[in-house]
Amino acid sequence: MKRILCLSAVALVGLAPSAFATPFVCLNHGIKCICPPQECPDCCPPCNRGHHHCSCRKTEHARKLIDQLNSCDCCCDRIKAAEKLGSRLHADFCCDPEVLSALVHALLCDPCWEVRRAAAWSIAYQNARTEQGVMALYLASKMDPHYLVRDAANDALGVLLVCRRECFKDTFAAADDLAKKLGGRYKPGTPECLQLLGTCGAANGPSDGILIEEPAPAPPGKPAPAPLPKGSETA
């Protein structure tokens, strides 16, 4: 028994130096810290992923909603059209780019604040993470005169750009410069909103951008008849 105790004591004395030399190895079981990789946001265009069901029937239905959003006099009908354009069941901006153009137009230029708020969320629901959609939401979150529209645009932008804000640094910088130029002169339905539309359309390229045409000149009136010479008047 004494021999066993002596041998155990000698073994413990022999192992003690190695144990005290590497105390941290015993604590974390030899696990080493690994530096996390550098953050690399996914800047892939949204239409390059997922399944997009495009059909002639869906396109025709989307155009009817766009016409309702752009030309209907009733604010309630425009709100319904803006909300439906945010649903992939009714429209898909990857199949019909004019859907996003119509929503951006409503967000920046519609005089009814409820239509603008619905358009902001519809851009996010369409996952329209493009230069045009991001710039329109960012401008609306900074410049819209109604606080509920600003809140909706800011929240929609946060949903749209989860882990992807780094992809749109240049877009935010350009939008800030435009906001400084306009100052407090922006109001939905005024010429300043057309300037915002033109900038958002140019950011997305000439093919998908909004083209703002100059008003056509008024047709010339009928030329006035030449005066009759004196003495040729008849009774």
C-alpha positions as CSV (number, residue, x, y, z in Angstrom):
1,M,0.0,0.0,0.0
2,K,2.8,2.3,0.9
3,R,4.6,1.5,-2.3
4,I,1.4,2.5,-4.3
5,L,1.2,5.8,-2.5
6,C,4.8,6.6,-3.1
7,L,4.5,5.8,-6.9
8,S,1.4,8.0,-7.1
9,A,3.2,10.9,-5.4
10,V,6.2,10.6,-7.8
11,A,3.8,10.6,-10.8
12,L,2.0,13.7,-9.6
13,V,5.3,15.5,-9.0
14,G,6.5,14.6,-12.5
15,L,3.3,15.8,-14.2
16,A,3.0,19.0,-12.2
17,P,5.6,21.1,-14.3
18,S,4.0,20.3,-17.6
19,A,0.5,21.1,-16.2
20,F,1.6,24.5,-14.9
21,A,3.5,25.3,-18.1
22,T,0.3,25.2,-20.2
23,P,-2.5,26.2,-18.0
24,F,-4.7,27.7,-20.7
25,V,-4.6,24.5,-22.8
26,C,-6.3,22.7,-19.9
27,L,-8.9,25.4,-19.5
28,N,-10.1,25.6,-23.2
29,H,-9.2,22.0,-24.1
30,G,-6.8,23.2,-26.8
31,I,-9.3,25.3,-28.7
32,K,-7.6,28.2,-30.6
33,C,-9.2,31.5,-31.4
34,I,-10.0,32.1,-35.1
35,C,-10.3,35.6,-36.6
36,P,-13.6,36.0,-38.3
37,P,-13.4,36.6,-42.1
38,Q,-13.8,40.0,-43.5
39,E,-17.4,41.0,-44.1
40,C,-18.4,40.7,-47.7
41,P,-22.0,41.8,-48.4
42,D,-24.1,40.1,-51.0
43,C,-24.6,42.8,-53.7
44,C,-26.1,40.4,-56.3
45,P,-29.2,41.9,-58.1
46,P,-32.5,40.6,-56.7
47,C,-33.8,39.4,-60.0
48,N,-30.9,37.0,-60.4
49,R,-32.2,34.8,-57.6
50,G,-35.5,33.1,-56.9
51,H,-38.2,32.0,-59.2
52,H,-40.1,34.7,-61.0
53,H,-43.3,33.6,-62.7
54,C,-43.8,35.8,-65.7
55,S,-46.9,35.6,-67.9
56,C,-48.9,37.7,-70.3
57,R,-51.9,37.6,-68.0
58,K,-49.8,38.8,-65.1
59,T,-48.3,41.6,-67.1
60,E,-51.8,42.7,-68.3
61,H,-53.1,42.7,-64.7
62,A,-50.0,44.7,-63.6
63,R,-50.6,47.3,-66.2
64,K,-54.2,47.8,-65.1
65,L,-53.0,48.4,-61.6
66,I,-50.4,50.8,-62.8
67,D,-53.1,52.7,-64.8
68,Q,-55.3,52.8,-61.6
69,L,-52.4,54.1,-59.6
70,N,-51.4,56.8,-62.1
71,S,-54.7,58.1,-63.3
72,C,-57.5,57.4,-60.8
73,D,-58.9,60.5,-59.1
74,C,-60.0,58.6,-55.9
75,C,-57.3,58.4,-53.3
76,C,-58.7,55.1,-51.9
77,D,-58.4,53.4,-55.3
78,R,-54.8,54.5,-55.6
79,I,-54.0,53.1,-52.2
80,K,-55.4,49.8,-53.2
81,A,-53.5,49.8,-56.4
82,A,-50.2,50.6,-54.6
83,E,-50.8,47.8,-52.1
84,K,-51.5,45.3,-54.8
85,L,-48.5,46.2,-56.8
86,G,-46.4,45.2,-53.8
87,S,-47.7,41.6,-54.0
88,R,-46.0,39.1,-56.2
89,L,-49.3,37.5,-56.9
90,H,-50.4,40.6,-58.8
91,A,-47.1,41.9,-60.2
92,D,-43.4,41.2,-60.3
93,F,-41.0,44.1,-61.1
94,C,-38.4,41.6,-62.4
95,C,-40.9,40.6,-65.2
96,D,-42.3,44.1,-65.7
97,P,-39.9,46.9,-64.7
98,E,-42.6,49.6,-65.1
99,V,-44.0,48.3,-61.8
100,L,-41.1,49.7,-59.9
101,S,-41.2,53.0,-61.9
102,A,-44.9,53.4,-61.1
103,L,-44.3,52.8,-57.4
104,V,-41.4,55.3,-57.3
105,H,-43.5,57.9,-59.1
106,A,-46.3,57.4,-56.5
107,L,-43.8,57.5,-53.6
108,L,-42.3,60.8,-54.7
109,C,-45.1,62.6,-56.5
110,D,-48.5,61.5,-55.3
111,P,-50.2,64.2,-53.3
112,C,-51.9,61.7,-50.9
113,W,-49.6,60.7,-48.1
114,E,-51.4,57.3,-47.6
115,V,-50.6,56.4,-51.3
116,R,-46.9,57.3,-50.7
117,R,-46.8,55.2,-47.6
118,A,-48.3,52.2,-49.4
119,A,-45.9,52.7,-52.3
120,A,-42.9,52.7,-49.9
121,W,-43.8,49.3,-48.4
122,S,-44.7,47.9,-51.8
123,I,-41.1,48.6,-53.0
124,A,-39.8,46.6,-50.1
125,Y,-42.3,43.8,-50.6
126,Q,-41.2,43.6,-54.2
127,N,-37.6,43.2,-53.0
128,A,-36.7,46.0,-55.4
129,R,-33.1,46.3,-54.2
130,T,-32.0,48.3,-57.1
131,E,-30.4,51.8,-57.4
132,Q,-33.7,53.3,-58.4
133,G,-35.7,51.7,-55.5
134,V,-33.1,52.3,-52.8
135,M,-32.6,56.0,-53.8
136,A,-36.3,56.7,-53.9
137,L,-36.8,55.2,-50.4
138,Y,-33.8,57.0,-49.0
139,L,-35.0,60.4,-50.4
140,A,-38.5,59.8,-49.1
141,S,-37.1,58.9,-45.7
142,K,-35.3,62.2,-45.6
143,M,-37.5,64.7,-47.5
144,D,-41.1,63.7,-47.4
145,P,-43.3,66.3,-45.7
146,H,-45.4,63.7,-43.8
147,Y,-43.7,62.0,-40.8
148,L,-45.6,58.7,-41.3
149,V,-44.3,58.5,-44.9
150,R,-40.7,59.2,-43.7
151,D,-41.0,56.4,-41.0
152,A,-42.5,53.9,-43.5
153,A,-39.7,54.7,-46.1
154,N,-37.0,54.3,-43.4
155,D,-38.5,51.0,-42.2
156,A,-38.9,49.7,-45.7
157,L,-35.3,50.6,-46.5
158,G,-34.1,48.8,-43.4
159,V,-36.0,45.6,-44.4
160,L,-34.7,45.9,-48.0
161,L,-31.0,46.3,-47.1
162,V,-30.4,43.8,-44.3
163,C,-26.6,43.3,-44.3
164,R,-26.4,45.1,-47.7
165,R,-26.0,48.8,-46.9
166,E,-22.4,48.7,-47.9
167,C,-23.5,48.0,-51.5
168,F,-25.2,51.4,-51.8
169,K,-22.7,53.9,-50.3
170,D,-22.5,55.8,-53.6
171,T,-26.3,55.8,-53.9
172,F,-26.7,57.4,-50.5
173,A,-24.0,60.0,-51.2
174,A,-25.7,61.0,-54.5
175,A,-29.1,61.2,-52.7
176,D,-27.6,63.4,-50.0
177,D,-26.2,65.8,-52.6
178,L,-29.6,66.1,-54.3
179,A,-31.4,66.7,-51.0
180,K,-29.0,69.5,-50.2
181,K,-29.6,71.1,-53.6
182,L,-33.4,71.0,-53.2
183,G,-33.4,72.1,-49.6
184,G,-37.0,72.6,-48.4
185,R,-38.4,73.2,-51.8
186,Y,-39.5,69.6,-52.4
187,K,-43.2,68.9,-52.3
188,P,-45.1,66.0,-53.9
189,G,-46.8,67.1,-57.1
190,T,-44.4,70.0,-57.8
191,P,-41.7,70.2,-60.4
192,E,-39.1,69.3,-57.7
193,C,-40.6,65.8,-57.5
194,L,-40.0,65.4,-61.3
195,Q,-36.3,66.3,-60.6
196,L,-36.2,63.5,-58.0
197,L,-37.8,61.1,-60.5
198,G,-35.3,61.9,-63.1
199,T,-32.4,61.3,-60.7
200,C,-33.8,58.0,-59.5
201,G,-34.5,56.9,-63.1
202,A,-30.9,57.8,-64.2
203,A,-29.5,55.9,-61.3
204,N,-31.1,52.7,-62.6
205,G,-30.0,53.2,-66.2
206,P,-31.7,54.6,-69.2
207,S,-33.6,51.4,-70.0
208,D,-35.4,51.0,-66.7
209,G,-35.5,54.7,-65.7
210,I,-38.4,57.0,-65.8
211,L,-38.4,59.2,-68.8
212,I,-39.8,62.7,-68.2
213,E,-40.8,64.2,-71.5
214,E,-41.0,67.9,-72.2
215,P,-44.6,69.1,-72.7
216,A,-45.5,69.3,-76.4
217,P,-45.8,72.8,-77.8
218,A,-49.3,74.0,-78.4
219,P,-50.6,73.5,-81.9
220,P,-50.4,76.7,-84.0
221,G,-53.7,78.5,-84.4
222,K,-55.4,79.2,-87.7
223,P,-53.7,82.1,-89.6
224,A,-55.6,85.3,-89.5
225,P,-57.1,86.2,-92.9
226,A,-55.4,89.0,-94.8
227,P,-57.3,92.3,-94.7
228,L,-59.3,93.2,-97.8
229,P,-58.1,96.1,-99.9
230,K,-60.0,99.4,-99.5
231,G,-63.0,99.8,-101.8
232,S,-63.5,96.1,-102.2
233,E,-66.0,95.7,-99.4
234,T,-69.4,94.6,-100.4
235,A,-72.7,95.7,-98.9
